Amino acid sequence: MKRTIFPKLLGGYLLFGILGFFVVSTMTSYFSFQYIKKNEVSNLYKEANLISSDYAVSYYSDTITLEDFKQRLKALNVYLAAQIWVIDMNGNILVNSASSLDNTGSEVISDFNINEFKNRYYQSGYFYGYFKEEHLSVYAPISVNYKVKGYIIIHKPLDSLITQNNGFLMIAYITLAVLFICAFLLLAFFTFTIILPIKKITKAANEYALGKFEHPVDVQSNDEIGYLAASLTYMAAELNTLEEDQRKFVSNVSHDFRSPLTSIKGYVEIVRSSVLELVSATRQNEYVRQNPVVLTVKTILGLIILFSGYFLAIKEGGQEVMGNVLAAVALVILGVYLLFGGFLPMLFQKLAKRKTFLYQKERTLWVNNVIFRMKKNYRAYAMTCVLMLCSVTALATGFAMKYRYEAMTHFRTTYTYQIIGSQSGLSDMIRPLIEKNNQIEYETEITVLHIDDSAWKTETHTSDYAVVSYSQMKQLAKAAGLEFTLKNPKQDEIIKISRLYLLSLLTNRSDVICTIHGKTYQQIQETTVPYLGYLQEMMSLYLVNDKEYKRLLPLGEELYLYNYKIQDLSNFAAANDALDSLSPEMGVIKTDPNSSDIEWVKVLYTMCIFMFLVFILASGSILFMKLYNDSFEEKERMQTLRKIGISGKILKKSVSNELKAAYGLPFLVMAVSAYFSVHALEKMMYADLRLIYFASIAVVFAVFFCFYRLSAMAAAKE
């Protein structure tokens, strides 16, 4: 079996993709998680030291009361989204910020031994079986008069770190996909600039070996391969000249022996050869007709694989969504390949057998030619379709990033300052501190019922849960000028007030239930409107009706949230010092409008637009060059058809229909596939991308129409 270069390049390309996916899913996942974990440990250790050196020492020195100490830890519990313990040397939990204020000191960690931390100040696990989920536990000693009285231990669920790590991995997977596509384009470039010219040179050399020195070497380049093709063409021309000289010599010698009958016979042979050239296309079509069984198998497999990819792309799910998306990409690419290699050739061959269809509207020429070209170029059509699909997906991703960036900016600037505490009526004290250097645009106030996480049972477990009442939320939305379309839930219904995710792996948002203290609620809606601002990123918040809120009051503790938006955002820092002077048990959230931590989203948006342009131009250029080469090969056949009397109008119409099929079929397959791709993006990015889908399809159509016109003009010129 003859070995070629292309399978080696293709194997290297696939090996690159497999190794890249393996590296990202293993090494990158591990190192990014370790980085996030190390960073979180450092932050929690600073907080633990601050609590032990300030609040705890003040408590042990009788500077503050136990109730004040607990309230301060309660506020920090909400701010850090982590449980804070004060534990003595024997493992008695003196204070637990996640428990109610009157329910502390009754828990004991019997196996507690601080020496098990060894030389580290943190550990991860279930903390002596206390937690059901893995937690990151960081400790700091409480020293009073150089004696250790106990320890501050902060527990944070590893689920939150895993969520951050998944975000990093998503970026890594997107980067890998971009590199994989770039490598694919590089492979295509080498194929069209090196491998295909070498094949043409090889074919020409074989023709010359058979004595057919007129065979052209269709390689137009200025590199070494082009020079080799030109040299080979020159050699063939010289050999042909020698053979022509021999023929002239024989012709001159036998000139006197010719008769009129011999001349007539020569003309008949010429006409006969032209007619044979005319029907050569039909013979080629008969030659390339494939086994119907093979085509049927390819068709069935192609449709099954393609629709399986469509199904996985829009299938709702949880953490398995990423695997579904990657599988969908592979299945759609393979399905498109089989579609152009099986279903479409079989369809056109079936049409060619229907004489009533074939002989109507002068379809014979272009239908037979499409059958021949489909066999020859189906890989190019499939590759063009996939590149177009990538272009539409890239554009949809770019605009989804843009919408998400705008939403995240609005989310973070809804409130400039948020203060949370356990006391009501503090607005009159907080407002003057802000108005001293700023003018308040609007302010809101709401009560949040914080319920211990042990009373909750949800699909995604976190350490902090709270509920708010419907009437208070409606008043807050009106005061802040926010859209409020939520309906009042029933007694057994609940609405999730969610944070904004750049990309969510949880796309199944139907039939979601949660349990609070044994009672099950049906989640009827989920909203990302920033009613509670940055607090929505720190806690799991749910909306219930007023009656249900009152029923839940005994299960938790009410916290009071004060929200303020200033008019001049550039003067954000003016009130920082004043707000820092508030009581330590009050948590202060300051959202800097000039923060640049999400600017990278804009970079991704720009990259996606650039990739859209690259993909669409690459796909159009590849198809144009392929069709241009085909038109060059058809030049002689078209000239013969003109000589025997077929009008130029009919030939132009045939070429036009053939080009329409060549551009239209990949476009139609892409348009259908892109719908499912964009729909999957809609679910993962919480965005309505239907307008972007239709706009991108229109842009691709316009670009392909331009390439179609160029191909038509080039074919007419040839």
Sequence and secondary structure as in RCSB ss.txt:
>XXXX:A:sequence
MKRTIFPKLLGGYLLFGILGFFVVSTMTSYFSFQYIKKNEVSNLYKEANLISSDYAVSYYSDTITLEDFKQRLKA
LNVYLAAQIWVIDMNGNILVNSASSLDNTGSEVISDFNINEFKNRYYQSGYFYGYFKEEHLSVYAPISVNYKVKG
YIIIHKPLDSLITQNNGFLMIAYITLAVLFICAFLLLAFFTFTIILPIKKITKAANEYALGKFEHPVDVQSNDEI
GYLAASLTYMAAELNTLEEDQRKFVSNVSHDFRSPLTSIKGYVEIVRSSVLELVSATRQNEYVRQNPVVLTVKTI
LGLIILFSGYFLAIKEGGQEVMGNVLAAVALVILGVYLLFGGFLPMLFQKLAKRKTFLYQKERTLWVNNVIFRMK
KNYRAYAMTCVLMLCSVTALATGFAMKYRYEAMTHFRTTYTYQIIGSQSGLSDMIRPLIEKNNQIEYETEITVLH
IDDSAWKTETHTSDYAVVSYSQMKQLAKAAGLEFTLKNPKQDEIIKISRLYLLSLLTNRSDVICTIHGKTYQQIQ
ETTVPYLGYLQEMMSLYLVNDKEYKRLLPLGEELYLYNYKIQDLSNFAAANDALDSLSPEMGVIKTDPNSSDIEW
VKVLYTMCIFMFLVFILASGSILFMKLYNDSFEEKERMQTLRKIGISGKILKKSVSNELKAAYGLPFLVMAVSAY
FSVHALEKMMYADLRLIYFASIAVVFAVFFCFYRLSAMAAAKE
>XXXX:A:secstr
    HHHHHHHHHHHHHHHHHHHIIIIIHHHHHHHHHHHHHHHHHHHHHHHIIIIIHHHHTTSS HHHHHHHHHH
HHHHHTSEEEEE TTSEEEEETTS TTS S EE TT  GGGGTT SEEEESTTTT SS EEEEEEEEEETTEEEE
EEEEEEEHHHHHHHHHHHHHHHHHHHHHHHHHHHHHHHHHIIIIIHHHHHHHHHHHHHHTT TT       SSHH
HHHHHHHHHHHHHHHHHHHHHHHHHHHHTGGG  HHHHHHHHHHHHHHHHHHHTHHHHHHHHH   HHHHHHHHH
HHHHHHHHHHHHHH   STTHHHHHHHHHHHHHHHHHHIIIIIHHHHHHHHHH HHHHTGGG HHHHHHHHHHHH
HHHHHHHHHHHHHHHHHHHHHHHHHHHHHHHHHHHHHHS SEEEEES S  HHHHHHHHHTT  EEEEEEEEEEE
E GGGEE SS  S EEEEEHHHHHHHHHHHT         TTEEEEE    SS S    SS EEEETTEEEEEEE
EE   TTTTHHHHSEEEEE HHHHHHHGGGEEEEEEEEEEES GGGGGGGHHHHHTS TTSEEEE  TT  TTTH
HHHHHHHHHHHHHHHHHHHHHHHHHHHHHHHHHTHHHHHHHHHTT  HHHHHHHHHHHHHHHHHHHHHHHHHHHH
HHHHHHHHHHT   HHHHHHHHHHHHHHHHHHHHHHHHHHHH 
